[in-house]
Amino acid sequence: MKAAVTWYGRLTGDRSEAQPRHPIDVASALQAPVLGLYAGQDQGIPLPTVTALQEALRAASETSSAPGAARSEIRVYPDVPHAFYADYRPSYRPEAAADAWQRQLDWLAQHGVA
């Protein structure tokens, strides 16, 4: 894998057989860079968990075992709700959606994916 992009997405939570790990649990093992696009007003993905992911990536970037962590980036759109890209929902925010989409395209191109 050359790179990845995540939109919203739970970062931590209860673990189960079906979901034994969450993104925050694997930050220290990232081999490819990840662009995370998150909403600052997301009720299902609290901003402190996004901050915790950023801290986990920062800590992981200090080791050579997670080169993807050092090259990862988390973008928070402070004033938008969850599903800000979903143009069929009241939560749609056209400016944030357009910016996030362009960032995704640029990210993938920068890392040789697109």
C-alpha positions as CSV (number, residue, x, y, z in Angstrom):
1,M,0.0,0.0,0.0
2,K,1.4,3.4,-1.0
3,A,-1.0,5.6,1.0
4,A,-4.5,5.8,2.5
5,V,-7.3,8.3,3.2
6,T,-9.8,8.0,5.9
7,W,-13.0,10.0,6.1
8,Y,-14.5,10.3,9.6
9,G,-14.2,6.8,11.1
10,R,-14.2,5.7,14.7
11,L,-10.7,5.8,16.2
12,T,-11.1,3.9,19.4
13,G,-13.8,2.1,21.3
14,D,-14.8,-1.3,22.6
15,R,-13.0,-4.2,21.2
16,S,-14.6,-7.4,20.0
17,E,-13.7,-10.6,18.1
18,A,-14.9,-8.8,14.9
19,Q,-13.1,-5.6,15.7
20,P,-10.1,-6.4,17.9
21,R,-8.2,-3.2,17.1
22,H,-8.9,0.4,16.2
23,P,-6.9,3.0,14.2
24,I,-5.3,4.4,17.4
25,D,-4.1,0.9,18.2
26,V,-2.2,0.5,15.0
27,A,-0.6,4.0,14.6
28,S,2.7,2.6,15.9
29,A,2.8,0.1,13.0
30,L,1.9,2.3,10.0
31,Q,4.0,1.6,7.0
32,A,2.1,3.9,4.6
33,P,1.1,7.5,5.2
34,V,-2.6,8.2,6.1
35,L,-4.6,11.3,5.5
36,G,-7.4,11.6,8.0
37,L,-10.3,13.9,7.4
38,Y,-12.4,14.6,10.5
39,A,-15.2,16.9,11.6
40,G,-14.6,19.0,14.7
41,Q,-18.3,18.9,15.6
42,D,-18.7,15.1,15.1
43,Q,-20.8,13.7,18.0
44,G,-19.8,10.1,17.2
45,I,-16.0,10.8,16.9
46,P,-15.2,13.1,19.7
47,L,-12.4,15.6,19.1
48,P,-10.3,14.3,22.0
49,T,-10.0,10.9,20.2
50,V,-8.8,12.7,17.1
51,T,-6.2,14.5,19.2
52,A,-5.2,11.2,20.8
53,L,-4.7,9.8,17.3
54,Q,-2.5,12.8,16.4
55,E,-0.5,12.2,19.6
56,A,-0.1,8.5,18.8
57,L,1.1,9.3,15.3
58,R,3.6,11.8,16.7
59,A,4.9,9.3,19.2
60,A,5.1,6.6,16.6
61,S,6.9,8.8,14.2
62,E,9.8,8.9,16.6
63,T,10.5,5.2,15.9
64,S,11.8,3.8,12.7
65,S,9.3,0.9,12.9
66,A,6.4,3.2,11.7
67,P,7.5,5.3,8.7
68,G,3.9,5.9,7.7
69,A,3.2,7.6,11.0
70,A,5.7,10.3,10.4
71,R,4.3,11.0,7.0
72,S,0.6,10.9,8.1
73,E,-1.6,14.0,8.4
74,I,-4.8,14.6,10.2
75,R,-7.1,17.5,9.0
76,V,-9.9,18.6,11.3
77,Y,-12.6,20.8,9.9
78,P,-13.5,22.6,13.2
79,D,-17.0,23.8,12.5
80,V,-18.5,20.9,10.6
81,P,-20.6,17.9,11.7
82,H,-20.2,14.2,10.9
83,A,-20.9,13.3,7.3
84,F,-20.0,16.7,6.0
85,Y,-19.3,15.2,2.6
86,A,-22.6,13.4,2.3
87,D,-24.5,15.8,-0.1
88,Y,-27.8,13.9,0.5
89,R,-27.8,14.7,4.2
90,P,-28.5,17.9,6.1
91,S,-24.9,17.7,7.5
92,Y,-23.5,18.4,4.1
93,R,-21.0,21.3,4.1
94,P,-20.0,22.1,0.5
95,E,-16.9,24.2,1.2
96,A,-15.4,21.6,3.6
97,A,-16.5,18.8,1.3
98,A,-14.8,20.4,-1.7
99,D,-11.6,21.1,0.3
100,A,-11.4,17.6,1.7
101,W,-12.0,16.0,-1.7
102,Q,-9.2,18.0,-3.2
103,R,-6.9,17.2,-0.3
104,Q,-7.6,13.5,-0.9
105,L,-6.8,13.8,-4.6
106,D,-3.6,15.7,-3.9
107,W,-2.6,13.2,-1.2
108,L,-3.1,10.2,-3.4
109,A,-1.2,11.9,-6.3
110,Q,1.6,13.0,-4.0
111,H,2.1,9.4,-2.9
112,G,1.9,7.9,-6.4
113,V,-1.6,6.3,-6.0
114,A,-3.6,8.4,-8.5
